[in-house]
Amino acid sequence: MDKLKKIGLSALAGTLASLSAQAGELSVTGSAEVSYTQRDGDEITGNPLGMNKNIGFAGSGELDNGWTVSTSIATTDAIGFSSAALTIGMGSLGTVIIDQGSGADMGSALDNVVPTAFEEADAGMATGLVLSGGAVSPSGSIVYKMPVMAGAQLGVAYNPRSGAANNADGATSEGSGGHAVEFAVDWSPEMVPGLRVGGAIGNCEDCVAGGKDLDEETWFATYAYGPLTIGYQTADEDSGATSYDTDVYGVSFNVNDALSVSYQYGETEGYAGGITAEFTGISAAYNIGPMAIKFTDNEGKNVNGGTTGVSKDDNNRELNLSMSF
């Protein structure tokens, strides 16, 4: 009997060894930012100096069949994690990501890809442009990305309870909506160097008050020629009660290897009374190795449709110093 036990344990150990990952790696990265922000006279309260600090941990390993496994954890206070993701790279079969707040789905990354040197035109506003990318909540979502083929990548994301909080293993949480799904494409055609086109379509059931669904879509095109990049993006959002249409235009220019400048304009239509919210922004960034000095000057008109309690006109100026390590 003892011999049979030893044989069984040896076989089990061999099976587990065949599925284990090879020796992996763990890396730590971080960044720190200091900002000075100036807004409208009726909005500035307290000290305009701000600081942001981020620390990220990334671990990776390779399975015996060639697949890769990696995990990432980001924190802003070195006490609890703010986002995390587990990634399984399956080679020619694509990549699967279990997301806990990192925004790994393609739609979140494609909400506004119009070129800018620093911030988008609506950054720092009381209410910004109505963009897509919010149908699938990043907390507790499953993302699948196909391998890049001929410069194109397709992706799909699913969340069984959109709007729920990040969960520990063995835990559950309620969300503000039902299940959500998103499809996205990002294509840089090899036959047209510098061109990038794509978009995303998303739907979330019961995500809006009154049990209404949220439907959204966005499409974009950018083109880079030498130091100049131009771009255009459109987005539509329909909550069953309201419908918004957004257009964003922008241009950026690399003066040299260190300095870049940009201009971006965006507008959202669909507010009551036919009012259009407009945003313009000028940004600049100067990079010195791991350090960057960045500036943005944004202006908003008819913010949030000029509704009561929200400033119809808004301004935001920010000077930012960041370092990565």
Secondary structure as UniProt FT lines:
FT   HELIX           2..19
FT   STRAND          25..39
FT   TURN            41..43
FT   STRAND          49..63
FT   TURN            64..65
FT   STRAND          68..75
FT   STRAND          83..89
FT   HELIX           91..93
FT   STRAND          95..101
FT   HELIX           106..109
FT   TURN            121..124
FT   STRAND          139..145
FT   TURN            150..151
FT   STRAND          152..159
FT   TURN            162..163
FT   TURN            169..170
FT   STRAND          180..187
FT   TURN            190..191
FT   TURN            193..194
FT   STRAND          195..208
FT   TURN            209..211
FT   STRAND          212..225
FT   TURN            226..227
FT   STRAND          228..238
FT   STRAND          243..254
FT   STRAND          259..269
FT   HELIX           272..274
FT   STRAND          277..288
FT   TURN            289..290
FT   STRAND          291..301
FT   HELIX           303..306
FT   TURN            308..309
FT   STRAND          313..324
//
